[in-house]
């Protein structure tokens, strides 16, 4: 399939989706919708009750993704409802294991994008992981569900209420990422995760069991997706 803001590659039962949207892989409606299409295409190609996994990575040596395109949000108050929220719902409800290969900086909504994935591998030598809505005055219903469900209570507080800026080693120690590796080894580590866990999808219940763990987050983003009759986000007071 042809995409504007990403590329895809298949290695056996593993799909690799690479973000390539300037600037800094920042997400707008079109990029989010392309990602949804790419995940759905991978799902269709792998087939029902089959082995498989998806690796999501950035194309830039500096940035994985720096969050949402807030300029688009100023023009269109429904941009997250039509793009970002459905994307998170898609990944959370995906029937195959997902791995975020965090090659560089991750800020804002991109932190939620990585948390929506089942596993995270982070660059040990470069990049920060920070979720700063408390500093910007930004909020949407359900924003705290993924940190609460995926992280320990003290770490979730550190992430959401303190906007702590993590480097790789500390992110690993606090359980935000599952592994850290140098840039030239990251992909092989992510691929190892994919090949290790891809067979867990074979019985057709991987996604169902994941939903037992993080269903509150799935429900929150499904409720916010494609909603145009009410406000689904609080606009930031400042742009960081």
Backbone as JSON, one array per atom type, in Angstrom:
{
  "sequence": "XXXXXXXXXXXXXXXXXXXXXXXXXXXXXXXXXXXXXXXXXXXXXXXXXXXXXXXXXXXXXXXXXXXXXXXXXXXXXXXXXXXXXXXXXXXXXXXXXXXXXXXXXXXXXXXXXXXXXXXXXXXXXXXXXXXXXXXXXXXXXXXXXXXXXXXXXXXXXXXXXXXXXXXXXXXXXXXXXXXXXXXXXXXXXXXXXXXXXXXXXXXXXXXXXXXXXXXXXXXXXXXXXXXXXXXXXXXXXXXX",
  "N": [[0.84, -1.19, 0.0], [0.37, 2.31, -0.6], [1.76, 5.04, 1.11], [1.86, 8.29, 2.62], [3.09, 9.37, 4.89], [4.47, 7.34, 6.16], [6.26, 4.21, 6.06], [6.22, 0.72, 5.18], [7.31, -2.59, 5.98], [7.82, -6.06, 5.55], [8.91, -8.81, 7.39], [8.87, -11.95, 7.25], [6.63, -13.08, 9.57], [6.49, -10.68, 10.81], [5.64, -7.32, 10.87], [6.98, -4.18, 10.01], [6.5, -0.9, 10.77], [7.27, 2.31, 9.82], [7.52, 5.54, 10.93], [7.56, 8.59, 9.13], [7.21, 11.41, 9.02], [7.61, 14.79, 8.55], [7.39, 17.76, 10.64], [9.57, 16.07, 12.89], [8.12, 13.7, 13.13], [5.58, 14.39, 13.99], [2.17, 14.05, 14.89], [-0.69, 14.3, 12.86], [-4.14, 14.38, 11.7], [-4.14, 13.0, 9.22], [-1.74, 11.51, 9.29], [-2.23, 9.85, 11.5], [-4.49, 8.44, 10.59], [-3.32, 7.09, 8.45], [-1.59, 5.41, 9.85], [-3.47, 3.82, 11.18], [-4.58, 2.53, 8.94], [-2.31, 1.09, 8.13], [-1.87, -0.66, 10.29], [-4.26, -2.11, 10.14], [-3.98, -3.24, 7.62], [-1.77, -4.9, 8.03], [-2.91, -6.66, 9.87], [-4.88, -7.87, 8.26], [-3.28, -9.1, 6.31], [-1.74, -10.9, 7.81], [-3.68, -12.57, 8.83], [-6.42, -14.39, 10.4], [-6.2, -15.64, 13.73], [-3.46, -16.22, 13.62], [0.18, -16.42, 13.69], [2.14, -13.52, 14.48], [3.42, -10.12, 14.54], [3.88, -6.59, 15.2], [6.18, -4.01, 14.65], [6.67, -0.72, 15.59], [8.28, 2.17, 14.6], [10.44, 5.11, 14.51], [11.83, 7.15, 11.87], [13.92, 8.8, 12.17], [17.09, 9.79, 13.47], [17.04, 11.31, 15.71], [14.41, 11.69, 16.65], [11.62, 9.85, 17.79], [8.83, 10.4, 17.98], [7.21, 13.47, 18.44], [4.73, 13.95, 19.5], [1.41, 15.4, 19.19], [0.12, 17.34, 16.45], [-0.35, 20.38, 17.33], [-0.99, 22.77, 16.15], [-2.76, 22.04, 14.14], [-4.82, 21.23, 15.78], [-5.71, 23.68, 16.75], [-6.97, 24.7, 14.5], [-8.85, 22.77, 13.97], [-11.03, 21.48, 16.11], [-11.75, 18.86, 16.37], [-9.71, 17.21, 15.65], [-8.16, 15.37, 17.15], [-10.14, 13.57, 17.85], [-10.72, 12.43, 15.42], [-8.34, 11.37, 14.64], [-5.96, 10.83, 16.55], [-7.14, 9.59, 18.89], [-8.7, 7.4, 17.78], [-6.5, 6.02, 16.7], [-5.01, 5.17, 18.98], [-6.98, 3.53, 20.12], [-7.13, 1.58, 18.13], [-4.59, 0.32, 18.24], [-4.59, -0.62, 20.87], [-6.57, -2.51, 20.69], [-5.6, -4.35, 18.97], [-4.97, -7.53, 17.45], [-2.48, -8.74, 17.57], [0.86, -8.98, 19.02], [2.55, -5.91, 19.81], [5.31, -3.74, 19.3], [7.06, -0.95, 20.36], [9.63, 0.76, 18.96], [11.75, 2.86, 20.22], [13.46, 5.17, 18.98], [14.37, 7.76, 19.36], [13.7, 11.03, 20.72], [10.71, 11.3, 22.68], [7.69, 12.82, 23.19], [4.83, 14.2, 24.92], [1.71, 13.3, 23.52], [2.84, 11.2, 22.15], [4.03, 9.64, 24.06], [1.85, 8.27, 25.11], [1.24, 6.84, 22.83], [3.43, 5.06, 22.71], [3.0, 3.69, 25.11], [0.63, 2.42, 24.52], [1.45, 0.31, 23.01], [2.58, -3.12, 23.35], [5.19, -3.75, 24.13], [8.26, -1.98, 24.74], [11.19, -0.66, 23.4], [14.02, 1.2, 23.98], [16.28, 3.74, 22.88], [19.46, 3.65, 24.16], [21.34, 5.6, 24.24], [20.51, 8.06, 23.36], [17.9, 10.48, 23.57], [14.82, 11.58, 25.08], [12.03, 10.77, 27.16], [9.01, 12.07, 27.77], [6.05, 13.24, 29.27], [4.27, 15.99, 29.19], [1.68, 17.27, 29.85], [0.69, 18.47, 32.19], [2.27, 20.69, 32.47], [1.52, 22.18, 30.32], [-1.17, 22.62, 30.43], [-2.91, 20.86, 29.22], [-5.39, 18.45, 28.43], [-7.3, 15.42, 28.12], [-10.24, 13.38, 28.38], [-9.62, 10.31, 29.95], [-6.88, 10.41, 29.72], [-5.16, 9.62, 31.77], [-5.39, 6.88, 31.91], [-3.76, 4.92, 30.55], [-1.07, 5.4, 31.65], [-1.76, 4.74, 34.33], [-2.59, 2.07, 34.17], [-0.47, 0.74, 32.95], [1.82, 1.31, 34.37], [3.54, 1.45, 37.58], [1.99, 2.84, 40.55], [3.51, 4.99, 41.84], [5.24, 5.66, 39.72], [3.47, 6.35, 37.67], [2.39, 8.68, 38.78], [4.68, 10.24, 38.76], [5.11, 10.44, 36.03], [2.7, 11.66, 35.02], [1.78, 13.72, 36.77], [4.04, 15.08, 37.51], [5.49, 15.43, 35.23], [7.94, 14.25, 34.56], [11.12, 14.14, 33.03], [12.43, 11.62, 31.29], [15.44, 9.8, 30.84], [16.95, 6.99, 29.1], [17.97, 4.89, 30.83], [16.79, 5.4, 33.35], [14.11, 5.27, 32.61], [13.95, 2.58, 32.01], [14.51, 1.46, 34.51], [12.29, 2.34, 35.95], [10.31, 0.94, 34.74], [9.02, 1.84, 32.48], [9.95, 1.33, 29.92], [10.77, -1.77, 28.3], [13.24, -2.66, 27.51], [16.55, -1.45, 26.86], [18.87, -0.29, 24.42], [21.86, 0.17, 22.43], [21.95, 2.39, 19.54], [22.65, 0.95, 17.17], [21.9, -1.6, 17.77], [19.28, -1.67, 18.47], [17.12, -2.32, 16.73], [17.42, -5.08, 16.31], [16.97, -6.02, 18.87], [14.27, -5.27, 19.23], [13.16, -6.8, 17.18], [13.72, -9.31, 18.15], [12.01, -9.39, 20.37], [9.58, -9.31, 18.96], [9.68, -11.73, 17.47], [9.82, -13.54, 19.54], [7.36, -13.35, 20.87], [5.36, -13.44, 18.96], [4.0, -15.8, 18.39], [2.1, -16.03, 20.33], [-0.25, -14.96, 19.5], [-1.52, -16.89, 18.14], [-3.67, -18.46, 19.07], [-5.8, -16.81, 18.96], [-6.67, -15.21, 21.07], [-5.07, -13.29, 22.12], [-5.41, -10.46, 21.89], [-7.86, -10.26, 23.23], [-7.2, -11.04, 25.82], [-5.31, -9.1, 26.45], [-7.04, -6.96, 26.59], [-8.32, -7.53, 28.95], [-6.48, -6.61, 30.73], [-5.99, -3.89, 30.09], [-8.39, -2.77, 29.41], [-9.88, -0.55, 30.28], [-8.56, 1.66, 29.26], [-8.78, 1.17, 26.51], [-11.58, 1.36, 26.24], [-11.93, 4.06, 26.96], [-10.66, 5.48, 24.88], [-12.04, 4.56, 22.68], [-14.53, 5.65, 23.26], [-13.99, 8.34, 22.9], [-13.39, 8.52, 20.24], [-14.08, 9.71, 16.98], [-16.01, 11.56, 17.77], [-18.16, 14.28, 17.63], [-19.94, 15.94, 18.84], [-19.41, 16.9, 21.3], [-16.94, 18.33, 23.5], [-13.78, 16.87, 23.45], [-11.3, 17.28, 24.39], [-9.07, 19.36, 26.26], [-7.8, 22.37, 25.33], [-4.32, 23.32, 25.07], [-2.78, 25.66, 27.3], [-0.34, 26.73, 26.88], [2.23, 26.26, 24.41], [4.66, 23.89, 24.39]],
  "CA": [[0.0, 0.0, 0.0], [1.13, 3.56, -0.69], [1.53, 5.94, 2.24], [2.52, 9.58, 2.54], [3.84, 9.7, 6.1], [5.09, 6.18, 6.76], [6.59, 3.11, 5.16], [6.04, -0.58, 5.81], [8.17, -3.69, 5.52], [7.45, -7.33, 6.18], [9.93, -9.82, 7.56], [8.14, -13.13, 7.68], [5.39, -12.79, 10.27], [6.65, -9.42, 11.53], [5.51, -6.09, 10.09], [7.67, -3.01, 10.53], [5.91, 0.36, 10.34], [8.23, 3.37, 10.11], [7.03, 6.91, 10.81], [8.45, 9.46, 8.38], [6.45, 12.64, 8.79], [8.2, 16.01, 9.09], [8.62, 17.73, 11.42], [9.71, 15.28, 14.12], [7.07, 12.68, 13.13], [4.44, 14.9, 14.74], [0.97, 13.39, 14.37], [-1.93, 14.99, 12.52], [-5.2, 13.43, 11.35], [-3.75, 12.17, 8.08], [-0.72, 10.55, 9.72], [-2.89, 8.86, 12.37], [-5.33, 7.57, 9.76], [-2.43, 6.2, 7.72], [-1.14, 4.38, 10.78], [-4.58, 2.89, 11.35], [-4.63, 1.7, 7.73], [-1.16, 0.19, 8.11], [-2.14, -1.73, 11.25], [-5.34, -2.96, 9.62], [-3.43, -4.0, 6.5], [-0.96, -5.97, 8.62], [-3.84, -7.63, 10.44], [-5.51, -8.62, 7.17], [-2.28, -9.92, 5.65], [-1.33, -11.98, 8.69], [-4.81, -13.49, 8.89], [-7.06, -14.63, 11.69], [-5.62, -16.68, 14.58], [-2.15, -16.55, 13.05], [1.32, -15.81, 14.34], [2.51, -12.24, 13.89], [3.69, -8.99, 15.43], [4.16, -5.33, 14.51], [7.13, -3.08, 15.25], [6.46, 0.68, 15.2], [9.51, 2.9, 14.87], [10.65, 6.35, 13.8], [12.85, 7.1, 10.82], [14.89, 9.86, 12.44], [18.04, 9.44, 14.51], [16.8, 12.15, 16.89], [13.04, 11.71, 17.14], [10.61, 8.83, 17.5], [7.63, 11.21, 17.69], [7.08, 14.52, 19.46], [3.35, 14.15, 19.89], [0.37, 15.81, 18.27], [0.22, 18.61, 15.75], [-1.26, 21.26, 18.05], [-1.48, 23.8, 15.22], [-3.95, 21.48, 13.52], [-5.87, 21.25, 16.8], [-6.27, 25.03, 16.8], [-7.84, 24.88, 13.34], [-9.89, 21.74, 13.95], [-11.16, 20.96, 17.48], [-12.04, 17.43, 16.33], [-8.6, 16.5, 15.02], [-7.8, 14.2, 17.95], [-11.26, 12.62, 17.77], [-10.69, 11.76, 14.11], [-7.01, 10.83, 14.36], [-5.16, 10.26, 17.61], [-7.88, 8.67, 19.75], [-8.93, 6.14, 17.07], [-5.23, 5.31, 16.56], [-4.73, 4.46, 20.23], [-7.96, 2.45, 20.24], [-6.75, 0.53, 17.17], [-3.42, -0.42, 18.75], [-4.98, -1.32, 22.09], [-7.48, -3.6, 20.33], [-4.94, -5.1, 17.89], [-4.91, -8.93, 17.87], [-1.11, -9.25, 17.56], [1.77, -8.2, 19.85], [3.09, -4.69, 19.22], [6.55, -3.29, 19.91], [7.48, 0.4, 20.01], [11.08, 0.93, 18.91], [11.86, 4.28, 20.54], [14.8, 5.5, 18.47], [14.78, 9.1, 19.76], [12.85, 11.75, 21.67], [9.27, 11.03, 22.74], [7.05, 13.84, 24.02], [3.39, 14.39, 24.85], [0.86, 12.19, 23.11], [3.64, 10.07, 21.68], [4.24, 8.76, 25.21], [0.69, 7.38, 25.12], [1.4, 5.94, 21.68], [4.34, 3.97, 23.08], [2.37, 2.89, 26.16], [-0.41, 1.59, 23.91], [2.1, -0.9, 22.51], [2.8, -4.13, 24.38], [6.59, -3.71, 24.56], [8.98, -0.76, 24.35], [12.65, -0.74, 23.37], [14.45, 2.59, 23.9], [17.66, 4.09, 22.57], [20.18, 3.83, 25.42], [22.34, 6.67, 24.14], [19.95, 9.34, 22.96], [16.46, 10.65, 23.58], [14.05, 11.74, 26.3], [10.63, 10.34, 27.16], [8.37, 12.99, 28.71], [4.65, 13.53, 29.04], [4.18, 17.24, 29.93], [0.41, 18.02, 29.8], [0.5, 19.28, 33.39], [2.99, 21.95, 32.25], [0.92, 22.9, 29.2], [-2.61, 22.81, 30.61], [-3.55, 20.02, 28.21], [-6.07, 17.29, 29.02], [-8.45, 14.8, 27.49], [-10.77, 12.31, 29.22], [-8.92, 9.05, 29.76], [-5.45, 10.62, 29.56], [-4.4, 8.92, 32.8], [-5.66, 5.44, 31.99], [-2.61, 4.11, 30.16], [-0.06, 5.41, 32.71], [-2.23, 4.05, 35.53], [-2.69, 0.63, 33.94], [0.78, 0.15, 32.47], [2.95, 1.65, 35.23], [3.25, 1.44, 39.0], [1.36, 4.09, 40.99], [4.48, 6.09, 41.99], [5.77, 6.05, 38.41], [2.39, 7.05, 36.96], [2.35, 10.03, 39.34], [5.88, 10.91, 38.27], [4.9, 10.7, 34.6], [1.55, 12.49, 34.68], [1.63, 14.9, 37.63], [5.32, 15.78, 37.64], [6.06, 15.6, 33.89], [9.37, 13.92, 34.67], [11.8, 13.89, 31.75], [13.19, 10.38, 31.46], [16.43, 9.21, 29.95], [16.67, 5.58, 28.88], [18.25, 4.02, 31.98], [15.77, 5.63, 34.37], [12.85, 4.75, 32.06], [14.04, 1.13, 32.17], [14.42, 1.16, 35.95], [10.93, 2.61, 36.41], [9.38, 0.04, 34.06], [8.34, 2.47, 31.33], [10.38, 0.57, 28.75], [11.14, -3.15, 28.62], [14.64, -2.88, 27.19], [17.3, -0.35, 26.25], [19.94, -0.82, 23.59], [22.51, 1.17, 21.59], [21.23, 2.59, 18.27], [22.92, -0.07, 16.16], [21.39, -2.89, 18.23], [17.89, -1.53, 18.86], [16.18, -3.03, 15.87], [17.53, -6.51, 16.56], [16.29, -6.29, 20.14], [12.84, -5.2, 18.97], [12.82, -7.96, 16.36], [13.74, -10.48, 19.04], [10.74, -9.36, 21.09], [8.52, -9.68, 18.02], [9.77, -13.15, 17.14], [9.59, -14.32, 20.75], [5.97, -13.32, 21.33], [4.39, -13.45, 17.87], [3.19, -17.02, 18.37], [1.04, -15.93, 21.33], [-1.49, -14.57, 18.82], [-1.99, -18.02, 17.34], [-4.93, -19.01, 19.56], [-6.87, -15.85, 18.71], [-7.16, -14.55, 22.27], [-4.06, -12.34, 22.63], [-6.05, -9.15, 22.04], [-8.9, -10.35, 24.25], [-6.55, -11.08, 27.12], [-4.77, -7.76, 26.68], [-8.14, -6.09, 26.99], [-8.58, -7.79, 30.36], [-5.52, -5.82, 31.5], [-6.02, -2.45, 29.79], [-9.68, -2.47, 28.78], [-10.36, 0.79, 30.63], [-7.95, 2.58, 28.3], [-9.43, 0.91, 25.22], [-12.93, 1.94, 26.3], [-11.84, 5.52, 27.01], [-10.33, 6.03, 23.56], [-13.15, 4.27, 21.78], [-15.6, 6.63, 23.55], [-13.58, 9.65, 22.39], [-13.11, 8.46, 18.81], [-15.1, 10.15, 16.02], [-17.05, 12.28, 18.5], [-18.22, 15.66, 17.14], [-21.03, 16.67, 19.48], [-18.96, 17.4, 22.6], [-15.5, 18.56, 23.57], [-13.06, 15.68, 23.9], [-9.96, 17.64, 24.87], [-8.86, 20.74, 26.73], [-6.69, 22.92, 24.55], [-3.22, 23.75, 25.92], [-2.64, 27.09, 27.58], [0.93, 27.1, 26.26], [2.84, 25.23, 23.57], [6.02, 23.68, 24.89]],
  "C": [[0.88, 1.25, 0.0], [0.74, 4.47, 0.48], [2.34, 7.22, 2.03], [3.49, 9.8, 3.7], [4.48, 8.49, 6.79], [5.47, 5.18, 5.68], [6.42, 1.81, 5.92], [6.96, -1.61, 5.17], [7.71, -4.95, 6.23], [8.65, -8.26, 6.22], [9.27, -11.07, 8.12], [6.81, -12.74, 8.29], [5.45, -11.48, 11.05], [6.55, -8.24, 10.56], [6.26, -4.98, 10.79], [7.03, -1.78, 9.92], [6.84, 1.48, 10.78], [7.59, 4.73, 9.87], [8.04, 7.76, 10.06], [7.73, 10.75, 7.99], [7.18, 13.84, 9.39], [7.1, 16.94, 9.62], [8.5, 16.76, 12.59], [8.66, 14.2, 14.27], [5.86, 13.1, 13.96], [3.14, 14.44, 14.08], [-0.16, 14.36, 14.09], [-2.96, 13.93, 12.12], [-4.73, 12.47, 10.27], [-2.73, 11.12, 8.48], [-1.34, 9.46, 10.59], [-3.75, 7.9, 11.56], [-4.48, 6.63, 8.9], [-1.91, 5.07, 8.61], [-2.24, 3.36, 11.03], [-4.69, 1.96, 10.15], [-3.51, 0.68, 7.71], [-1.35, -0.96, 9.1], [-3.22, -2.67, 10.74], [-4.85, -3.82, 8.44], [-2.58, -5.16, 7.03], [-1.85, -7.06, 9.19], [-4.47, -8.5, 9.36], [-4.52, -9.56, 6.5], [-1.85, -11.11, 6.51], [-2.43, -13.02, 8.84], [-5.29, -13.73, 10.31], [-6.38, -15.79, 12.41], [-4.28, -17.16, 14.04], [-1.05, -15.97, 13.92], [1.62, -14.46, 13.69], [2.75, -11.19, 14.95], [3.96, -7.77, 14.56], [5.16, -4.52, 15.33], [6.83, -1.69, 14.69], [7.69, 1.47, 15.57], [9.52, 4.23, 14.12], [11.78, 6.23, 12.8], [14.03, 8.0, 11.13], [15.82, 9.43, 13.56], [17.79, 10.21, 15.79], [15.43, 11.97, 17.49], [12.3, 10.41, 16.79], [9.33, 9.54, 17.08], [7.51, 12.24, 18.8], [5.63, 14.9, 19.7], [2.44, 14.66, 18.79], [0.69, 17.15, 17.62], [-0.8, 19.56, 16.38], [-1.74, 22.43, 17.2], [-2.73, 23.31, 14.5], [-5.11, 21.5, 14.51], [-6.51, 22.62, 16.92], [-7.26, 25.27, 15.66], [-9.05, 23.95, 13.38], [-10.01, 21.12, 15.34], [-11.43, 19.47, 17.53], [-10.88, 16.61, 15.77], [-8.2, 15.26, 15.82], [-8.89, 13.13, 17.91], [-11.23, 11.82, 16.48], [-9.35, 11.08, 13.83], [-6.38, 10.09, 15.52], [-5.92, 9.25, 18.46], [-8.22, 7.36, 19.02], [-7.64, 5.33, 16.87], [-4.9, 4.52, 17.82], [-5.7, 3.3, 20.42], [-7.61, 1.28, 19.32], [-5.61, -0.32, 17.7], [-3.79, -1.21, 19.99], [-5.86, -2.53, 21.8], [-6.87, -4.52, 19.27], [-4.73, -6.55, 18.33], [-3.51, -9.54, 17.91], [-0.23, -8.41, 18.5], [2.35, -7.01, 19.09], [4.31, -4.23, 20.02], [6.86, -1.88, 19.42], [9.01, 0.45, 20.08], [11.35, 2.43, 19.03], [13.28, 4.74, 20.21], [15.3, 6.86, 18.93], [13.77, 9.71, 20.7], [11.38, 11.36, 21.53], [8.65, 12.05, 23.69], [5.54, 13.78, 23.86], [2.61, 13.14, 24.5], [1.62, 10.99, 22.61], [4.0, 9.12, 22.82], [3.08, 7.77, 25.32], [0.75, 6.39, 23.97], [2.32, 4.78, 22.03], [3.72, 3.09, 24.16], [1.25, 2.01, 25.62], [0.17, 0.29, 23.36], [2.41, -1.86, 23.67], [4.21, -4.08, 24.97], [7.24, -2.45, 24.02], [10.48, -0.99, 24.47], [13.16, 0.67, 23.1], [15.93, 2.72, 23.62], [18.4, 4.39, 23.88], [21.1, 5.04, 25.41], [21.75, 8.04, 23.83], [18.44, 9.34, 23.11], [15.88, 10.77, 24.98], [12.64, 11.2, 26.07], [9.94, 11.2, 28.21], [6.94, 13.27, 28.28], [4.3, 14.79, 29.84], [2.82, 17.96, 29.92], [0.18, 18.89, 31.03], [1.2, 20.62, 33.27], [2.31, 22.81, 31.19], [-0.56, 23.21, 29.4], [-3.43, 22.0, 29.64], [-4.18, 18.81, 28.87], [-7.08, 16.73, 28.05], [-8.95, 13.68, 28.39], [-10.08, 10.98, 28.91], [-7.42, 9.19, 29.65], [-4.63, 9.82, 30.58], [-4.55, 7.42, 32.8], [-4.45, 4.59, 31.63], [-1.47, 4.19, 31.18], [-0.5, 4.63, 33.95], [-2.22, 2.55, 35.36], [-1.37, -0.02, 33.58], [1.94, 0.33, 33.46], [2.54, 1.53, 36.7], [2.68, 2.8, 39.41], [2.36, 5.23, 41.19], [5.03, 6.58, 40.65], [4.71, 6.8, 37.61], [2.26, 8.48, 37.46], [3.53, 10.86, 38.81], [5.73, 11.32, 36.81], [3.87, 11.79, 34.38], [1.48, 13.79, 35.48], [2.91, 15.72, 37.78], [6.0, 16.04, 36.3], [7.56, 15.33, 33.89], [9.95, 13.61, 33.29], [12.77, 12.72, 31.93], [14.27, 10.22, 30.4], [16.25, 7.69, 29.98], [16.86, 4.73, 30.14], [17.19, 4.17, 33.05], [14.41, 5.11, 33.89], [12.81, 3.23, 32.2], [13.86, 0.74, 33.64], [13.02, 1.36, 36.48], [9.88, 1.79, 35.66], [8.59, 0.66, 32.93], [8.7, 1.74, 30.05], [10.85, -0.81, 29.21], [12.6, -3.44, 28.38], [15.25, -1.58, 26.67], [18.47, -0.96, 25.5], [20.58, 0.32, 22.8], [21.8, 1.26, 20.24], [21.44, 1.47, 17.26], [22.42, -1.46, 16.56], [19.89, -2.87, 18.49], [16.93, -2.37, 18.03], [16.23, -4.53, 16.12], [16.87, -6.89, 17.87], [14.77, -6.27, 19.95], [12.37, -6.41, 18.15], [12.81, -9.24, 17.19], [12.46, -10.54, 19.88], [9.61, -9.83, 20.18], [8.51, -11.18, 17.73], [9.53, -14.05, 18.34], [8.11, -14.44, 21.07], [4.94, -13.43, 20.23], [3.48, -14.68, 17.89], [2.05, -16.98, 19.39], [-0.29, -15.5, 20.71], [-2.19, -15.75, 18.16], [-3.35, -18.56, 17.78], [-6.1, -18.02, 19.43], [-7.38, -15.12, 19.93], [-6.16, -13.52, 22.82], [-4.7, -10.97, 22.89], [-7.13, -9.16, 23.12], [-8.29, -10.33, 25.65], [-5.88, -9.75, 27.45], [-5.86, -6.82, 27.18], [-8.56, -6.33, 28.44], [-7.67, -6.93, 31.25], [-5.71, -4.32, 31.31], [-7.33, -2.02, 29.15], [-10.22, -1.09, 29.1], [-9.8, 1.83, 29.68], [-8.58, 2.41, 26.92], [-10.81, 1.56, 25.18], [-12.88, 3.46, 26.24], [-11.57, 6.1, 25.63], [-11.37, 5.68, 22.51], [-14.3, 5.27, 22.0], [-15.26, 8.0, 22.98], [-13.44, 9.68, 20.87], [-14.33, 8.88, 17.99], [-16.29, 10.81, 16.71], [-17.02, 13.75, 18.09], [-19.31, 16.49, 17.81], [-20.64, 17.19, 20.86], [-17.45, 17.57, 22.56], [-14.82, 17.32, 24.13], [-11.64, 16.01, 24.34], [-9.97, 19.08, 25.35], [-7.63, 21.27, 26.02], [-5.58, 23.46, 25.48], [-3.22, 25.26, 26.13], [-1.33, 27.64, 27.01], [1.38, 25.95, 25.37], [4.3, 25.11, 23.97], [6.96, 23.34, 23.74]]
}
